[in-house]
């Protein structure tokens, strides 16, 4: 691996998505990621989502890619001692246990930093490491609710809804990666590590734009607006004759004029109801109806050709089959396939994002089998002898 984080070692303690997705990204960028899993079952993500007939997840090969699986029983004192030995030889500990758990196990930052002062410990939790709800259980869905995004997602006449992916977990993991890399950069100057505290609800809230200012300064509470951005038009999803949905964004005056030309309705560009951004916002609904009446008479490929000819921003609402066949996806090599030994077939997954011109990210392996790297990691990283490893295995501490 020669990615931008090559030479950085990460110990990942935790499970599910918030945290492990951050581990996936760090691994994509070249870090050595050692994933510590409990005996017998491992990370529940091994069985999550759609699975094959034997219960192996199609998600696991991606979220655990580039990681080394080490099985350690952290419920035992000896197991925690093994985890400590790995952490003392690492740059980062990435964890998503309930706050306070690692400290109870003598694996908290204050315990590890005594012997590894350059260590960075990145925490991902529902509510953060402090505050009245710090030790409450928290999942991505709770963070989405409290962070504000659930209230603004969906249609105004219906109950709020989720985005269709584990958005809160993913956003928290992205902030965990940003924080970890920032701390690694600062360590180059100070030589000291630090803690990075990511709360899921805070990560979501950080994306909520001027929501609080809108209310406190203007008395406005943002709500659900369906597929439109209020008073920004035209910018909506429009139907085609063959059942596709295309998002067209033409809210700038010049672009709107090109839409009018494409519709053979140049008169609309000078209509007082649509002549500028403010007027189009006031008359948003009837303008959307006009555009939808036009698009619904055209097959999607014909519509896209017209939009291309007139340099109008658009994007078809993609599903997986569209992504797998789209020329832009292909040109950017956004979907890569890797043979997975457990599934026994090639697995398509998103390539590392973003692109680096000199030190590109890389997928060296898909999600490992449970405990696949236990012996190798304990030998090479923690300098355990073969006899020590055999003894730990005999006692059920490792597997």
C-alpha positions as CSV (number, residue, x, y, z in Angstrom):
1,X,0.0,0.0,0.0
2,X,1.4,3.4,-1.0
3,X,-1.6,5.6,-0.2
4,X,-1.4,8.9,1.7
5,X,-1.7,7.1,5.1
6,X,0.8,4.4,4.3
7,X,2.9,3.7,7.4
8,X,0.0,4.5,9.8
9,X,-1.3,1.7,12.0
10,X,-4.9,1.7,13.3
11,X,-6.4,-0.6,15.8
12,X,-10.2,-0.7,15.3
13,X,-12.2,-1.6,18.3
14,X,-16.0,-1.8,17.7
15,X,-18.6,-3.0,15.4
16,X,-21.5,-2.1,13.1
17,X,-21.1,1.0,10.9
18,X,-20.2,4.2,12.9
19,X,-16.5,3.7,13.4
20,X,-15.8,0.7,11.2
21,X,-16.8,2.7,8.1
22,X,-14.1,5.2,9.2
23,X,-11.7,2.2,9.4
24,X,-12.6,1.3,5.9
25,X,-11.8,4.7,4.6
26,X,-8.5,4.9,6.6
27,X,-7.6,1.5,5.1
28,X,-8.5,2.8,1.6
29,X,-5.9,5.5,2.1
30,X,-3.2,3.1,2.9
31,X,-3.3,2.7,6.7
32,X,-2.8,-0.7,8.2
33,X,-6.1,-1.4,10.0
34,X,-6.2,-4.2,12.6
35,X,-9.8,-5.0,13.4
36,X,-10.3,-6.6,16.8
37,X,-13.4,-8.9,16.9
38,X,-15.0,-11.0,19.6
39,X,-14.7,-14.8,19.5
40,X,-17.2,-17.0,17.6
41,X,-19.5,-14.3,16.0
42,X,-17.2,-11.4,15.2
43,X,-18.6,-8.1,14.0
44,X,-22.4,-8.4,13.5
45,X,-21.9,-6.7,10.1
46,X,-20.7,-10.1,8.9
47,X,-24.4,-11.1,8.8
48,X,-26.1,-7.7,8.1
49,X,-27.9,-6.5,5.0
50,X,-28.6,-8.8,2.1
51,X,-26.8,-12.1,2.4
52,X,-26.1,-15.2,0.3
53,X,-27.8,-18.5,1.0
54,X,-25.3,-19.3,3.8
55,X,-25.9,-16.0,5.6
56,X,-22.7,-14.2,4.4
57,X,-23.3,-10.5,4.0
58,X,-22.8,-8.7,0.6
59,X,-21.9,-5.6,2.7
60,X,-19.0,-7.1,4.7
61,X,-16.5,-7.4,1.9
62,X,-16.6,-3.6,1.4
63,X,-16.9,-2.3,5.0
64,X,-14.1,-4.6,6.2
65,X,-11.9,-4.3,3.1
66,X,-8.2,-3.8,3.7
67,X,-8.5,-4.8,7.3
68,X,-6.8,-7.6,9.3
69,X,-9.1,-9.6,11.5
70,X,-7.7,-10.5,15.0
71,X,-10.0,-12.3,17.4
72,X,-9.4,-11.3,21.0
73,X,-11.8,-11.8,24.0
74,X,-11.9,-8.3,25.5
75,X,-14.1,-9.6,28.3
76,X,-11.0,-11.2,29.8
77,X,-8.2,-9.5,31.6
78,X,-5.6,-11.3,29.4
79,X,-7.5,-10.4,26.3
80,X,-7.4,-6.7,27.2
81,X,-3.7,-7.0,27.9
82,X,-3.2,-8.3,24.3
83,X,-5.3,-5.4,22.9
84,X,-3.1,-3.0,24.9
85,X,0.0,-4.5,23.4
86,X,-1.3,-3.8,20.0
87,X,-2.4,-0.3,20.8
88,X,1.0,0.5,22.2
89,X,2.5,-0.3,18.8
90,X,0.0,1.7,16.9
91,X,-0.7,5.3,15.8
92,X,-4.5,5.3,16.2
93,X,-7.1,3.5,18.2
94,X,-10.5,3.8,16.6
95,X,-13.4,2.8,18.9
96,X,-17.2,3.0,19.2
97,X,-17.9,1.4,22.5
98,X,-20.2,3.1,25.0
99,X,-18.2,5.9,26.6
100,X,-16.4,4.8,29.7
101,X,-16.1,1.1,28.7
102,X,-12.5,1.3,27.6
103,X,-11.5,3.1,30.7
104,X,-13.2,0.4,32.8
105,X,-11.0,-2.1,30.9
106,X,-7.8,0.0,31.5
107,X,-7.8,0.7,27.7
108,X,-8.8,4.3,27.9
109,X,-6.7,7.1,26.4
110,X,-5.2,8.0,29.8
111,X,-4.0,4.5,30.3
112,X,-2.5,3.9,26.8
113,X,-1.0,7.4,26.4
114,X,1.3,6.9,29.4
115,X,3.3,4.4,27.4
116,X,2.4,5.7,23.9
117,X,2.2,9.5,24.1
118,X,1.9,9.9,20.4
119,X,-1.3,7.8,20.3
120,X,-4.5,9.2,18.8
121,X,-7.7,7.8,20.1
122,X,-10.8,8.4,18.0
123,X,-14.1,7.9,19.7
124,X,-17.4,7.5,17.8
125,X,-20.5,7.4,20.0
126,X,-24.1,8.4,20.0
127,X,-23.8,11.4,22.3
128,X,-20.1,12.0,22.8
129,X,-17.8,11.3,25.7
130,X,-19.3,14.0,28.0
131,X,-22.7,15.4,28.9
132,X,-25.8,14.0,30.6
133,X,-26.5,11.5,27.8
134,X,-22.9,10.4,27.2
135,X,-23.5,6.8,28.4
136,X,-26.9,6.4,26.8
137,X,-27.1,3.9,23.9
138,X,-27.2,5.7,20.6
139,X,-27.4,4.6,17.0
140,X,-27.2,6.5,13.7
141,X,-31.0,6.8,13.5
142,X,-31.1,8.6,16.9
143,X,-28.4,10.9,15.8
144,X,-30.3,11.7,12.6
145,X,-33.4,12.5,14.7
146,X,-31.6,14.7,17.2
147,X,-29.3,16.3,14.7
148,X,-32.2,17.6,12.7
149,X,-32.0,15.8,9.4
150,X,-35.0,13.5,10.0
151,X,-37.3,16.5,10.5
152,X,-36.3,17.9,7.1
153,X,-36.4,14.6,5.2
154,X,-39.6,13.6,3.3
155,X,-42.8,15.2,2.3
156,X,-44.5,18.0,4.3
157,X,-47.8,16.1,4.7
158,X,-46.3,12.9,6.0
159,X,-44.2,11.6,8.9
160,X,-40.4,12.3,8.6
161,X,-38.4,9.5,7.0
162,X,-34.9,8.1,6.7
163,X,-32.7,8.8,3.7
164,X,-32.5,5.1,2.7
165,X,-28.9,4.6,3.9
166,X,-27.3,4.7,7.3
167,X,-26.6,8.4,6.9
168,X,-25.9,9.3,10.6
169,X,-23.4,6.5,10.9
170,X,-21.7,7.5,7.7
171,X,-21.5,11.2,8.5
172,X,-20.0,10.4,11.9
173,X,-17.4,8.1,10.3
174,X,-16.5,10.9,7.8
175,X,-15.9,13.3,10.7
176,X,-13.9,10.6,12.5
177,X,-11.6,10.3,9.5
178,X,-11.2,14.1,9.2
179,X,-10.5,14.4,12.9
180,X,-8.0,11.5,12.9
181,X,-6.1,12.9,9.9
182,X,-6.1,16.4,11.5
183,X,-4.7,14.9,14.7
184,X,-2.0,13.0,12.8
185,X,-1.0,16.2,11.1
186,X,-0.8,18.1,14.3
187,X,1.3,15.3,15.9
188,X,4.0,15.9,13.3
189,X,4.6,19.3,15.0
190,X,4.0,18.5,18.6
191,X,4.9,14.8,18.8
192,X,1.9,14.3,21.0
193,X,-1.3,12.4,20.4
194,X,-4.8,13.4,21.5
195,X,-8.4,12.2,21.7
196,X,-10.9,12.9,18.8
197,X,-14.5,12.8,20.1
198,X,-17.2,12.3,17.5
199,X,-20.8,12.2,18.5
200,X,-23.2,11.0,15.8
201,X,-25.9,13.6,16.6
202,X,-23.2,16.4,16.4
203,X,-21.9,15.2,13.1
204,X,-25.4,15.3,11.7
205,X,-26.1,18.7,13.2
206,X,-22.9,20.0,11.6
207,X,-24.5,19.6,8.2
208,X,-27.7,21.4,9.0
209,X,-26.7,24.7,7.5
210,X,-28.5,27.7,9.0
211,X,-31.2,25.8,10.7
212,X,-30.7,27.2,14.1
213,X,-30.0,30.8,12.9
214,X,-33.1,30.6,10.7
215,X,-35.2,30.1,13.8
216,X,-33.4,32.3,16.4
217,X,-32.9,35.3,14.1
218,X,-35.9,34.9,11.7
219,X,-38.5,32.8,13.5
220,X,-38.5,30.1,10.8
221,X,-38.4,26.4,11.5
222,X,-37.2,24.4,8.5
223,X,-39.4,21.5,7.6
224,X,-39.9,18.8,5.0
225,X,-40.2,20.1,1.4
226,X,-40.2,16.8,-0.6
227,X,-38.1,17.0,-3.8
228,X,-37.9,20.8,-4.0
229,X,-35.8,23.5,-2.5
230,X,-38.4,26.2,-1.6
231,X,-38.2,29.3,-3.7
232,X,-35.4,27.9,-5.9
233,X,-36.9,27.0,-9.3
234,X,-36.8,25.1,-11.5
235,X,-34.9,22.5,-9.5
236,X,-37.0,19.3,-9.2
237,X,-37.5,15.8,-10.3
238,X,-39.4,15.5,-13.6
239,X,-41.0,12.4,-15.2
240,X,-40.4,11.0,-18.7
241,X,-42.6,9.2,-21.1
242,X,-41.0,5.8,-20.3
243,X,-41.2,6.0,-16.5
244,X,-37.8,7.5,-15.6
245,X,-37.2,10.4,-13.3
246,X,-34.7,13.1,-14.1
247,X,-33.6,15.9,-11.8
248,X,-33.2,19.2,-13.7
249,X,-31.5,22.1,-12.0
250,X,-32.0,25.4,-13.9
251,X,-32.4,28.0,-11.2
252,X,-29.8,30.4,-12.7
253,X,-31.3,32.9,-15.1
254,X,-29.0,31.9,-18.0
255,X,-29.7,28.2,-17.5
256,X,-33.5,28.8,-17.3
257,X,-33.4,30.6,-20.6
258,X,-31.8,27.6,-22.1
259,X,-34.5,25.4,-20.7
260,X,-37.1,27.6,-22.3
261,X,-35.3,27.3,-25.6
262,X,-35.1,23.5,-25.3
263,X,-38.9,23.4,-24.6
264,X,-39.5,25.7,-27.6
265,X,-41.0,28.1,-25.1
266,X,-38.6,31.0,-25.3
267,X,-41.4,33.3,-24.3
268,X,-41.3,31.9,-20.8
269,X,-37.9,33.5,-20.2
270,X,-39.4,37.0,-20.5
271,X,-42.6,36.2,-18.7
272,X,-42.9,38.4,-15.6
273,X,-43.8,35.3,-13.6
274,X,-40.4,33.6,-14.4
275,X,-38.1,36.5,-15.5
276,X,-35.8,36.2,-12.5
277,X,-34.9,34.0,-9.5
278,X,-37.3,35.7,-7.1
279,X,-40.3,35.5,-9.5
280,X,-39.6,31.9,-10.3
281,X,-39.5,31.1,-6.6
282,X,-42.9,32.7,-6.0
283,X,-44.4,30.7,-9.0
284,X,-42.5,27.5,-8.4
285,X,-45.4,25.1,-8.5
286,X,-46.9,26.2,-11.8
287,X,-43.4,26.4,-13.4
288,X,-42.7,22.8,-12.3
289,X,-46.0,21.7,-13.8
290,X,-45.0,23.3,-17.1
291,X,-41.7,21.6,-17.2
292,X,-43.2,18.2,-16.1
293,X,-45.7,18.4,-18.9
294,X,-42.9,18.8,-21.4
295,X,-40.6,16.1,-20.0
296,X,-43.5,13.6,-19.7
297,X,-43.9,13.6,-23.4
298,X,-40.3,12.5,-24.1
299,X,-38.4,9.2,-23.6
300,X,-35.6,9.6,-21.1
301,X,-32.8,9.2,-23.7
302,X,-34.3,11.8,-26.0
303,X,-34.8,14.2,-23.0
304,X,-31.2,13.7,-21.9
305,X,-30.0,14.4,-25.5
306,X,-31.9,17.7,-25.5
307,X,-30.5,18.7,-22.1
308,X,-27.0,17.9,-23.3
309,X,-27.4,19.9,-26.4
310,X,-28.6,22.9,-24.4
311,X,-26.0,22.6,-21.6
312,X,-28.7,22.1,-19.0
313,X,-27.6,20.5,-15.7
314,X,-29.4,17.2,-15.1
315,X,-29.1,13.8,-13.6
316,X,-31.3,10.7,-13.9
317,X,-32.4,9.2,-10.6
318,X,-30.1,6.2,-10.6
319,X,-30.6,2.7,-9.2
320,X,-27.9,0.1,-9.0
321,X,-28.4,-1.1,-12.6
322,X,-27.9,2.5,-13.9
323,X,-24.7,2.9,-11.9
324,X,-23.3,-0.4,-13.2
325,X,-23.8,0.7,-16.8
326,X,-23.3,4.5,-16.7
327,X,-20.4,5.8,-18.9
328,X,-19.4,8.4,-16.3
329,X,-19.2,5.8,-13.6
330,X,-17.1,3.6,-15.9
331,X,-14.8,6.4,-17.0
332,X,-14.0,7.3,-13.4
333,X,-13.6,3.6,-12.5
334,X,-15.9,4.2,-9.6
335,X,-17.1,0.6,-9.3
336,X,-14.4,-2.0,-8.8
337,X,-14.8,-5.8,-8.5
338,X,-12.8,-8.0,-6.2
339,X,-12.9,-11.7,-5.6
340,X,-14.2,-12.6,-2.2
341,X,-13.1,-15.9,-0.8
342,X,-16.0,-16.3,1.5
343,X,-18.7,-15.5,-1.1
344,X,-16.8,-17.3,-3.8
345,X,-17.5,-14.6,-6.4
346,X,-16.5,-11.1,-7.5
347,X,-18.1,-8.4,-5.4
348,X,-18.7,-4.9,-6.9
349,X,-18.1,-2.0,-4.5
350,X,-17.3,1.7,-4.6
351,X,-13.7,2.5,-5.4
352,X,-11.7,4.6,-2.9
353,X,-12.9,8.2,-2.9
354,X,-11.4,10.8,-3.5
355,X,-8.8,10.3,-6.2
356,X,-5.2,11.1,-5.4
357,X,-2.9,11.9,-8.3
358,X,0.3,10.6,-6.8
359,X,-0.7,8.3,-3.9
360,X,-3.9,6.7,-4.9
361,X,-6.1,4.7,-2.5
362,X,-6.3,1.0,-3.1
363,X,-8.4,-2.0,-2.2
364,X,-5.9,-4.8,-1.5
365,X,-8.3,-7.3,0.0
366,X,-12.0,-7.7,0.8
367,X,-13.4,-8.4,4.3
368,X,-11.3,-11.0,6.0
369,X,-12.5,-14.2,7.6
370,X,-12.9,-14.1,11.3
371,X,-9.5,-14.3,13.0
372,X,-7.7,-14.7,9.7
373,X,-4.7,-12.6,10.8
374,X,-4.6,-13.3,14.5
375,X,-1.3,-15.2,14.6
376,X,0.4,-12.9,12.0
377,X,-0.5,-9.7,13.8
378,X,0.4,-10.8,17.3
379,X,3.7,-12.1,16.0
380,X,4.7,-9.2,13.8
381,X,3.1,-6.3,15.7
382,X,3.1,-7.3,19.3
383,X,6.2,-9.6,19.0
384,X,4.5,-12.6,20.6
385,X,6.3,-15.9,20.4
386,X,4.7,-19.0,18.9
387,X,4.5,-20.4,22.4
388,X,2.7,-17.4,23.7
389,X,0.2,-17.5,20.9
390,X,-0.5,-21.2,21.4
391,X,-1.0,-20.6,25.1
392,X,-3.4,-17.7,24.5
393,X,-5.4,-19.9,22.0
394,X,-5.5,-22.8,24.4
395,X,-7.0,-20.5,27.1
396,X,-9.6,-19.2,24.6
397,X,-8.2,-15.6,24.8
398,X,-7.6,-15.4,21.1
399,X,-8.8,-17.4,18.1
